[in-house]
Amino acid sequence: MFELLTDAENEGDPCIGYMREGTDEAKKVKRNQGQIWHAVFRKRNVADTSDKVKIEKEMIANFYS
C-alpha cells in the first residue's frame, strides 16, 4: 500500500534534514558516532483498479519471498 521514495524525491525536503539533525534521537546517535537511517514512504492510490491489482500482486510476492 506504500512505496519507498527515492533519494532524489527526498532531496530538498526539510523534514529529512530535521530527522537527521534536529531530533533528540539523531543528536544521541551523532554524539555516539553512529549511523542514521531513514525511510520515507508515499501511500499508493488504491482507487485506481489497475494500480490496486499491481499492489496486491506485489504484496503477495513480498509475503511469500
matplotlib code that plots the C-alpha trace (Angstrom):
import matplotlib.pyplot as plt

x = [0.0, 3.1, 6.1, 9.5, 10.6, 14.0, 16.8, 16.1, 12.5, 13.6, 16.1, 15.2, 12.6, 13.1, 11.7, 14.6, 17.1, 15.3, 15.1, 18.8, 19.9, 17.1, 15.6, 16.8, 17.4, 19.5, 21.6, 22.2, 23.3, 25.6, 27.1, 27.8, 29.2, 26.5, 24.8, 21.4, 19.0, 15.7, 13.0, 10.2, 7.1, 4.2, 0.8, -0.2, -3.5, -5.6, -8.7, -7.2, -8.1, -5.0, -2.7, -4.7, -4.1, -0.4, -0.1, -1.9, 0.4, 3.5, 2.2, 1.6, 5.0, 6.8, 4.9, 6.0, 9.6]
y = [0.0, 2.2, 2.8, 3.9, 7.3, 7.6, 9.9, 12.2, 12.6, 13.3, 15.9, 19.4, 18.1, 20.0, 17.1, 14.8, 17.3, 17.7, 13.9, 13.6, 16.7, 18.0, 15.2, 14.0, 10.6, 12.0, 14.0, 11.0, 8.9, 11.6, 12.0, 8.3, 8.4, 6.1, 5.9, 7.4, 5.5, 6.8, 5.7, 7.9, 6.3, 7.5, 6.0, 4.5, 5.3, 2.2, 3.9, 3.1, -0.5, -1.2, 0.1, -1.9, -5.2, -4.4, -3.5, -6.8, -8.9, -7.1, -7.6, -11.3, -11.8, -10.0, -12.0, -15.3, -14.3]
z = [0.0, 0.3, -1.9, -0.8, -2.1, -3.8, -2.6, -5.5, -4.4, -0.8, -1.9, -0.6, 1.9, 5.1, 7.2, 6.1, 7.4, 10.7, 11.1, 10.6, 12.7, 14.9, 16.8, 20.2, 18.8, 15.9, 18.3, 20.5, 17.5, 16.3, 19.8, 19.9, 16.3, 15.0, 11.6, 10.9, 8.7, 7.4, 5.0, 3.6, 2.0, 0.0, 0.2, -3.2, -4.8, -4.5, -6.0, -9.4, -10.1, -12.3, -9.5, -6.9, -8.8, -9.1, -5.4, -4.4, -6.6, -5.1, -1.5, -2.2, -3.8, -0.9, 1.7, 0.2, -0.5]

ax = plt.figure().add_subplot(projection="3d")
ax.plot(x, y, z, "-o")
ax.set_aspect("equal")
plt.show()
